[in-house]
């Protein structure tokens, strides 16, 4: 589910109490989301939120748009705010439809410059929010699918508790 479309300076977040998307913050002038950004419903990542996903190869969508995504990789990251560090990974995927299959299969297909620009965006975005965001590693499509499987299982455990 997309919460923030590519090109937006507004960061949106889904408010479960309201059942609607709300503006969470506005990015500084000159900084905007380079790709659609969202979350995978019914998942629970290590930070306690739904698993975050960067969606490539689509025209900008809109908050609430549900997109089928082929995972191609994962950016492993550590986020620190007010002295508290949490794992806050970013799944990387390509949007696809029944007639528009994803053209990329692996993170390395993006090329080093494009991968680094995505990493730099998240480092800069978090720094503007007073947080430190450090990339600790990268994973391929298999690692991304494994993270998704763990996040789906964590959500089911959380629901049954």
N, C-alpha and C positions, 0 to 999 in steps of 0.2 A: 504494500500500500504506500503510495507516494504521499509524503507530507510536505515536502518542499521541492518545487520544480526548478529545473535548471534556469539560471539567469536571475533568480530571486534574491533580493537582499533581506527579505522577510524570512525568518525561520519559523515554520509552523510546527505545532505539536498537537497530537490528538488528545483531547480532554475526555476521559471516559465518563466522568460525571455529567458533562454536558452532552456527550455523544456528538461532538463537533470538533473541527479543527480551529485552533486559536493561534494568534501570533504569539510566539514565545519570546522573540527578540528581533531586533533589526541589526543587520550587520553594518559595520562601518562603511562609509563611502569608499567605493573602489573595490569592495569585496562582495562577491555574490557566489552562489552555488554553481559550480561548473557543470554539474550533471544532476539529473533528478536524484533525490535522496528520500529514503523512506525506511520502512520497517517491515518485517515479515510477521504477519498476524499469527497468533497462537504459538509464539516462540518466547523463550526467556533466555537471554544472554547472561553472561557472567556479571554484568552490571545491574541485573535485576529487571531491565527493560527488555522490550522485544529486540530481536536481532536487527541491527542497522544494516541497510543495503544501499550502495551506490548503483544506480541503474544507468548503463551506457547505451549508446546507439539508438536513442529515441529522440524525437522532437520533444521539447518541454511539455509535460502533461499538466496536472493540476492536483491540489491537495484532495486526497480521498480516492484518486484513480487507482484501481487495482491492475497491476501489470504482471504478466507471467515473465519470470526472469530465469535465465540459465546462469547458474553460478560459474564464474571462471576463475575466481581466486578470493583471497582474503588478506586484508591488512591487519596484522596483529598489533595491538596498541595498548599503551598504558596511559591513563589519564589521571592527572593529579590536580586537586583543587583543595585549598585550605588544609594542606598537609595530608590529605587522604587520597590514596591511590587506588584505582580500580582498573580492571581489564575492560577495554571498550573497543572491541574489534569492529571492523567494517567489512562486510561481505561485498564483493565486487561482482556484478552480473550484467548480462546483456538482456535487454528487453526483447521479447519475441512474441509473435502471434502465429496462428496456424498457417498463414501465408507468408510470413516474414520470419524465417528461422534466424536465430542468433548466428552472426557470422564469425564471432570469436569463440574459441573453445577454452583457452587457457590465459591466465594473467599475462604470461610472457608475450602473448600475441599483441598486447597493447604497445609494447616497446617501453624501454626504460624511461624515456622522457615523459611519456604520458602517465606512467605509474607514479613517477616522482612528482608530477604536477598535482595529482590527486592527494598524495601524502602531504605535500606542501600546503595545499588548501586546508586540510584538517588541522595541521600544526598552527597555521596562521589564524584560522577561525577560532580555535580554542584559546590561543594567546590573547586574542581580542576580548574573550570572555573572562580573562583572568585565570585561565587554566593552562597547565602544561600537557601537551599531547605528544607522546613519543612513540614512533613506530618501532616495534621490537622485532618485527619479522614479517615475512610474506609467505603465503601458502598458495598452492595451485588449486585447480578445480576440485580435485579429490579432497584436499584439506577444507575447502569451502563447504562441500557437501557434508563432510564429517561434522563441521561446526554447526551446520543447519540441523543435522540429525540430533546432536546434543541439545540444541536449543529447543527443538520440538519436544524431546523427552523431558527436559527440565520444566517446560510449560505444563505438560501432562502431570508431572509429579506435584507441581505447585497447585494445580486445580484439584487434585485428589486429597491434598493435605487438609 
